[in-house]
């Protein structure tokens, strides 16, 4: 009778093979070691990788032998540096070890010209691209004036969660902001489970806790909610009450960036959003636009 190897065994063997293959491709000269005399195997020796990573030779040997040992994220980080892994290889290493990367690739998802054109062509529908940390990566003109004047904010402040708890205009635009903010915090907590050690996530959490007593109270509840759409009521400062369907379209894995749209739920809302679009495009004084 055939048996299937446990997933953990498969992971360990894949990890062992991956480490061995990366070790064998690197020459001593690439990492500042003398070339040495006749080498029986290509690349670095195990003891050299252990030396460069500041780990024990026996421990590293066990790792390449796929033994059942614990590997900390800090050691994986050291191995990634010693083996000169590129971002894709580093991500693969941590995935095989089932560990969170303490220093992930910090580059923002690429907002291509095609994505920007799509945002603009959505017309009166307010739309933005944001990541799971609620950073606003791009938005169209209508979204830029939906809650507040996003263009007037510093880039580091263009984060929906931060604005929901700290910006007066944003808060005033959301009907039932108390409930909406509670849900946002719960979604943020659910997303953060995969990013607990990442500096950017920890920095945003620390900033929110320092700036908002409301956030501290909500955060202490430990509520968790997954991302999803729903009907929202917004009171725009320029065109009045809006009833919209909050819709997410994922641009990658569910934990990654997404296109967020506020689709009008009735004809009156559509007309008001068309008016908001016209006001933003014409450059009129929005402060006096609301009738």
C-alpha positions as CSV (number, residue, x, y, z in Angstrom):
1,X,0.0,0.0,0.0
2,X,1.4,3.4,-1.0
3,X,1.7,6.2,1.5
4,X,1.9,10.0,1.0
5,X,4.7,11.8,2.8
6,X,3.5,14.5,5.2
7,X,3.6,18.0,3.9
8,X,6.3,18.9,6.5
9,X,8.6,16.2,5.2
10,X,8.1,17.4,1.6
11,X,8.9,21.0,2.7
12,X,12.1,20.0,4.5
13,X,13.4,18.0,1.6
14,X,12.6,20.9,-0.8
15,X,14.3,23.3,1.5
16,X,17.4,21.1,1.7
17,X,17.6,20.7,-2.1
18,X,17.1,24.5,-2.5
19,X,19.9,25.4,0.0
20,X,22.2,22.9,-1.6
21,X,21.6,24.2,-5.1
22,X,22.2,27.8,-4.0
23,X,25.3,26.9,-2.1
24,X,26.8,25.1,-5.1
25,X,26.4,28.0,-7.5
26,X,28.5,30.5,-5.4
27,X,32.2,30.8,-5.6
28,X,34.3,31.7,-2.6
29,X,35.5,34.8,-4.3
30,X,31.9,36.1,-4.6
31,X,31.6,36.2,-0.8
32,X,35.1,37.4,0.0
33,X,36.7,34.1,0.8
34,X,40.0,32.9,-0.6
35,X,39.6,30.4,-3.5
36,X,41.4,27.6,-1.7
37,X,43.0,24.6,-3.3
38,X,41.3,21.7,-5.0
39,X,37.6,21.5,-4.2
40,X,35.8,18.3,-4.6
41,X,32.4,20.0,-5.0
42,X,31.4,23.2,-6.8
43,X,30.6,26.3,-4.9
44,X,30.9,26.9,-1.2
45,X,31.4,24.2,1.4
46,X,28.9,23.7,4.1
47,X,31.3,25.0,6.8
48,X,31.8,28.2,4.8
49,X,28.0,28.8,4.6
50,X,27.8,28.2,8.3
51,X,30.7,30.6,8.9
52,X,29.1,33.3,6.8
53,X,25.7,32.8,8.5
54,X,27.1,32.6,12.0
55,X,25.5,29.2,12.6
56,X,26.9,25.8,13.7
57,X,28.3,23.5,11.0
58,X,26.5,20.5,12.4
59,X,23.2,22.4,12.5
60,X,23.6,23.6,8.9
61,X,24.5,20.1,7.8
62,X,21.3,18.8,9.4
63,X,19.3,21.5,7.6
64,X,20.7,20.3,4.2
65,X,20.0,16.7,5.3
66,X,16.3,17.6,5.7
67,X,16.3,16.8,9.4
68,X,13.4,17.9,11.6
69,X,14.9,20.9,13.2
70,X,13.5,24.4,14.0
71,X,14.7,27.3,11.9
72,X,14.1,30.9,13.1
73,X,13.4,33.8,10.7
74,X,16.6,35.4,11.8
75,X,18.7,32.4,10.8
76,X,16.8,32.2,7.4
77,X,17.6,35.9,6.9
78,X,21.3,35.2,7.6
79,X,21.3,32.3,5.2
80,X,19.6,34.4,2.5
81,X,22.3,37.0,2.8
82,X,25.1,34.5,2.9
83,X,23.8,32.7,-0.2
84,X,23.2,36.0,-2.1
85,X,19.6,35.2,-2.8
86,X,17.6,37.6,-4.9
87,X,14.1,38.8,-3.8
88,X,12.3,35.9,-5.5
89,X,14.7,33.3,-4.1
90,X,14.5,34.8,-0.6
91,X,10.7,34.7,-0.7
92,X,10.9,31.0,-1.8
93,X,13.3,30.2,1.0
94,X,10.9,31.6,3.6
95,X,7.9,29.9,2.0
96,X,9.6,26.5,2.1
97,X,10.5,27.1,5.8
98,X,6.9,28.2,6.5
99,X,8.3,31.3,8.2
100,X,7.5,35.0,8.0
101,X,10.2,37.2,6.5
102,X,11.4,39.8,9.0
103,X,12.8,42.0,6.2
104,X,10.6,41.4,3.1
105,X,11.0,43.2,-0.2
106,X,9.6,46.7,0.6
107,X,9.0,47.8,-3.0
108,X,5.4,48.9,-3.7
109,X,3.4,46.9,-6.2
110,X,3.9,48.4,-9.6
111,X,1.1,50.8,-10.6
112,X,1.4,50.5,-14.4
113,X,0.2,53.1,-16.9
114,X,-2.6,50.6,-17.8
115,X,-3.8,50.5,-14.2
116,X,-3.8,54.3,-14.0
117,X,-5.7,54.6,-17.3
118,X,-8.2,52.1,-16.0
119,X,-8.8,54.2,-12.9
120,X,-9.3,57.3,-14.9
121,X,-11.6,55.6,-17.4
122,X,-13.9,54.4,-14.6
123,X,-15.3,57.9,-14.9
124,X,-17.5,59.1,-12.1
125,X,-17.1,55.9,-10.1
126,X,-14.6,56.6,-7.3
127,X,-11.8,54.1,-7.4
128,X,-8.4,53.5,-5.9
129,X,-5.8,50.8,-5.6
130,X,-4.7,50.0,-2.1
131,X,-2.8,47.2,-0.4
132,X,-3.9,45.1,2.6
133,X,-2.3,47.7,4.9
134,X,-4.8,50.3,3.5
135,X,-2.0,52.4,1.8
136,X,-3.6,54.3,-1.1
137,X,-1.2,53.5,-4.0
138,X,-3.2,55.3,-6.7
139,X,-6.7,56.8,-7.2
140,X,-8.8,58.6,-9.7
141,X,-9.9,62.3,-9.4
142,X,-13.3,61.4,-8.1
143,X,-11.9,59.2,-5.3
144,X,-9.4,62.0,-4.6
145,X,-12.2,64.2,-3.4
146,X,-14.6,61.6,-2.1
147,X,-13.7,61.9,1.6
148,X,-11.2,64.7,1.7
149,X,-8.6,66.3,-0.6
150,X,-6.1,63.5,-0.9
151,X,-3.8,65.5,-3.2
152,X,-3.2,68.0,-0.3
153,X,-1.9,65.2,2.0
154,X,1.6,64.1,2.5
155,X,2.2,60.6,0.8
156,X,2.8,59.0,4.2
157,X,-0.7,60.1,5.3
158,X,-2.5,58.6,2.3
159,X,-3.7,55.5,4.2
160,X,-7.4,54.8,4.6
161,X,-7.1,53.4,8.1
162,X,-5.1,56.4,9.4
163,X,-7.4,58.9,7.8
164,X,-10.5,57.1,9.1
165,X,-9.4,57.5,12.7
166,X,-7.6,60.9,12.5
167,X,-8.7,63.2,9.6
168,X,-11.8,65.4,10.4
169,X,-13.0,65.6,6.8
170,X,-12.7,61.9,6.2
171,X,-14.5,61.1,9.4
172,X,-17.3,63.5,8.6
173,X,-17.8,62.0,5.2
174,X,-18.6,58.5,6.5
175,X,-22.2,57.9,7.8
176,X,-22.0,55.6,10.8
177,X,-18.2,56.1,11.0
178,X,-18.0,54.3,14.4
179,X,-19.2,51.0,13.0
180,X,-17.2,51.5,9.7
181,X,-14.0,52.2,11.7
182,X,-14.5,49.1,13.9
183,X,-14.8,47.0,10.8
184,X,-11.7,48.5,9.2
185,X,-9.7,47.8,12.3
186,X,-10.9,44.2,12.4
187,X,-9.9,43.7,8.7
188,X,-6.5,45.3,9.4
189,X,-6.0,42.8,12.3
190,X,-6.9,39.9,10.1
191,X,-4.5,41.1,7.4
192,X,-1.7,41.8,9.9
193,X,-1.5,38.2,11.0
194,X,0.7,37.5,8.0
195,X,2.9,40.6,8.6
196,X,3.4,40.7,12.4
197,X,7.2,41.2,12.1
198,X,7.2,43.7,9.3
199,X,8.4,47.2,10.2
200,X,5.9,49.1,8.1
201,X,3.0,47.3,9.7
202,X,4.3,47.8,13.2
203,X,5.0,51.4,12.5
204,X,1.4,52.1,11.3
205,X,0.0,50.3,14.4
206,X,2.2,52.3,16.8
207,X,1.2,55.5,15.0
208,X,-2.5,54.8,15.2
209,X,-2.3,53.8,18.9
210,X,-0.5,57.0,19.7
211,X,-2.9,59.3,17.8
212,X,-6.4,57.8,18.4
213,X,-8.1,56.8,21.7
214,X,-10.9,55.4,19.5
215,X,-8.5,53.1,17.7
216,X,-6.9,51.9,20.9
217,X,-10.3,51.0,22.3
218,X,-11.4,49.2,19.1
219,X,-8.0,47.4,18.7
220,X,-8.2,46.1,22.3
221,X,-11.3,44.0,21.3
222,X,-9.2,41.7,19.1
223,X,-12.0,41.5,16.5
224,X,-11.2,39.9,13.1
225,X,-13.1,40.3,9.8
226,X,-12.1,39.3,6.3
227,X,-12.2,41.8,3.4
228,X,-15.5,42.1,1.6
229,X,-17.9,44.5,0.0
230,X,-21.1,46.1,1.3
231,X,-23.4,49.1,0.8
232,X,-22.1,52.3,2.3
233,X,-23.5,55.8,2.9
234,X,-21.2,58.7,2.4
235,X,-21.9,62.4,2.9
236,X,-19.6,64.1,0.4
237,X,-18.8,67.7,1.3
238,X,-19.5,68.9,-2.3
239,X,-22.4,66.9,-3.6
240,X,-24.2,65.5,-0.6
241,X,-25.4,62.0,0.4
242,X,-24.2,59.0,-1.7
243,X,-25.3,55.4,-1.5
244,X,-22.6,53.2,-3.0
245,X,-21.6,49.5,-3.2
246,X,-18.1,49.0,-1.9
247,X,-16.5,46.5,-4.3
248,X,-13.0,44.9,-4.3
249,X,-11.3,43.4,-7.3
250,X,-8.1,41.6,-6.3
251,X,-5.0,42.4,-8.5
252,X,-3.1,39.4,-7.1
253,X,-3.2,37.1,-4.1
254,X,-6.0,37.9,-1.6
255,X,-3.5,39.5,0.8
256,X,-2.1,41.8,-1.9
257,X,-3.2,45.0,-3.6
258,X,-6.8,45.4,-4.8
259,X,-8.9,47.8,-6.9
260,X,-11.5,49.4,-4.7
261,X,-14.6,50.9,-6.3
262,X,-17.6,52.8,-5.0
263,X,-20.3,51.9,-7.5
264,X,-23.5,54.0,-7.3
265,X,-26.4,52.1,-5.8
266,X,-29.1,54.4,-7.3
267,X,-29.6,57.0,-10.0
268,X,-29.4,59.9,-7.7
269,X,-26.0,58.8,-6.4
270,X,-24.8,58.3,-10.0
271,X,-25.9,61.9,-10.9
272,X,-24.1,63.3,-7.8
273,X,-20.9,61.4,-8.6
274,X,-21.0,62.7,-12.2
275,X,-21.3,66.2,-10.8
276,X,-18.3,65.5,-8.5
277,X,-16.3,64.3,-11.4
278,X,-17.2,67.4,-13.4
279,X,-16.2,69.6,-10.5
280,X,-12.8,67.9,-10.0
281,X,-12.0,68.0,-13.7
282,X,-13.1,71.6,-14.3
283,X,-11.1,72.9,-11.3
284,X,-14.0,74.8,-9.9
285,X,-14.1,75.8,-6.3
286,X,-15.4,72.6,-4.7
287,X,-15.9,74.3,-1.3
288,X,-18.9,76.2,-2.7
289,X,-20.3,73.5,-5.0
290,X,-22.7,71.8,-2.6
291,X,-26.3,73.0,-3.0
